[in-house]
Amino acid sequence: MRIRRQLRSRAARTLLYPVIVLLVLASLTGGYETVRGAVRAGSTPGQGRLIDVDGHRLYLHCTGSGGPTVVIEPGAGLTSSDLALISPAVARETRVCVYDRAGRGWSDPSDAPQDGARIATDLHTLLQRGDEPGPYVLAGHSFGGLYALTFAARYPEEAAGLVLIDSTAPAADPPPGPAPTADPDDTMQRISALVATGGRLGLGRLLGVDSADHLRSTVDEYLLAGFSVDQAAALRTFDDKPLVVLSAGRGARPGWAASQDALAALSSTSLHRVVGGATHGSLIDDDDDAAETARGILDAVSAVRERDARP
């Protein structure tokens, strides 16, 4: 009331109440996020394990038995829970692992920039410390395809097969020399910090993201996309190892089909299947289309087994 009396402009007095409402809402949502984060930090997941990976814990959940072990990378902003229609079907035939990248799901955030190279390195460490031996069939949806390609480039002896599920394409003309490592400039860091602040005030809830860390992790993933695209291009060939490319039959933008054909050309033993009627998202979140995705992953598993059985 004292501030209102001191404001001489009628317009300013009119704006005072909306500002107060916004501050109250920010306090309430910020308090909610703080309490929610504290509760979550003190809890443990009902399934899977939290494993220390160079100073932060990542969530790993593996089911099924047999080999080769399948490791599935979800797309940008997604978590292991978004693979709930796929992993159980794969687990009926072989071992399958899903995990949460840093800052989302059950996993802790990381101070290191989460470009494709860092994600592949963290995944490698996670699997080793989780006693999940390779070689693996790496399956990646959307941005997850970039991370699967980068893993295969950095750890070729541990990549027995690849499944690229409507995958984002790597750079067509990567820069010469070693793939660049993310070193975000000041602008990127400011954007990331601003997003983190918005997340703590409950912005993530409006965007369908479950925490401030998840929101920041997702935004950082897009900010570092250029690095990840270049790093994935380090895999120039997958030789004759089994490669399955699954493409959505609907909703593709111009040039997408050609990029999918280029991915299939990475191996002399590849299968490119277009899932008619499927969209980019439905390949993991629609019952029928997710079943086709699981079938494609198991086709790669069978091909690896047949290759290993040759004299």
WOGIUR-V891491 format. One record per backbone hydrogen bond with DSSP energy under -1.0 kcal/mol. NH is the residue of the N-H (numbers start at 1). CO is the residue of the C=O. If there is no record, write none. Layout:
# WOGIUR-V891491
{{NH | CO} {NH | CO}}
This chain:
# WOGIUR-V891491
{{5 | 1} {6 | 2} {7 | 3} {13 | 9} {14 | 10} {15 | 11} {19 | 15} {20 | 16} {21 | 17} {22 | 18} {23 | 19} {24 | 20} {25 | 21} {26 | 22} {27 | 23} {28 | 24} {29 | 25} {30 | 26} {31 | 27} {32 | 28} {33 | 29} {34 | 30} {35 | 31} {36 | 32} {37 | 33} {38 | 34} {39 | 35} {40 | 36} {41 | 37} {42 | 38} {43 | 40} {49 | 60} {51 | 58} {53 | 56} {58 | 51} {60 | 49} {61 | 98} {63 | 96} {70 | 95} {71 | 137} {72 | 97} {73 | 139} {78 | 75} {82 | 79} {83 | 80} {84 | 81} {86 | 83} {87 | 83} {90 | 86} {91 | 87} {93 | 90} {94 | 90} {96 | 63} {97 | 70} {98 | 61} {100 | 59} {103 | 108} {104 | 101} {107 | 104} {108 | 57} {115 | 113} {119 | 115} {120 | 116} {121 | 117} {122 | 118} {123 | 119} {124 | 120} {125 | 121} {126 | 122} {127 | 123} {128 | 124} {129 | 125} {130 | 126} {131 | 128} {132 | 127} {136 | 158} {137 | 69} {138 | 161} {139 | 71} {140 | 163} {141 | 73} {142 | 165} {144 | 141} {145 | 142} {147 | 143} {148 | 144} {149 | 145} {150 | 146} {151 | 147} {152 | 148} {153 | 149} {154 | 150} {155 | 151} {158 | 155} {160 | 136} {161 | 136} {162 | 242} {163 | 138} {164 | 244} {165 | 140} {166 | 246} {168 | 142} {171 | 229} {189 | 185} {190 | 186} {191 | 187} {192 | 188} {193 | 189} {194 | 190} {195 | 191} {196 | 192} {197 | 193} {198 | 194} {199 | 195} {200 | 196} {202 | 199} {203 | 198} {207 | 203} {209 | 204} {215 | 211} {216 | 212} {217 | 213} {218 | 214} {219 | 215} {220 | 216} {221 | 217} {222 | 218} {223 | 219} {224 | 220} {225 | 222} {228 | 224} {229 | 225} {230 | 226} {231 | 227} {232 | 228} {234 | 231} {235 | 232} {236 | 234} {238 | 266} {241 | 238} {243 | 269} {244 | 162} {245 | 271} {246 | 164} {247 | 273} {249 | 275} {250 | 278} {256 | 253} {259 | 255} {260 | 256} {261 | 257} {262 | 258} {263 | 259} {264 | 260} {265 | 261} {266 | 263} {267 | 264} {268 | 239} {271 | 243} {273 | 245} {275 | 247} {276 | 274} {278 | 275} {283 | 279} {284 | 281} {285 | 281} {286 | 282} {290 | 286} {291 | 287} {292 | 288} {293 | 289} {294 | 290} {295 | 291} {296 | 292} {297 | 293} {298 | 294} {299 | 295} {300 | 296} {301 | 297} {302 | 298} {303 | 299} {304 | 300} {305 | 301} {306 | 302} {307 | 303} {308 | 304} {309 | 305}}
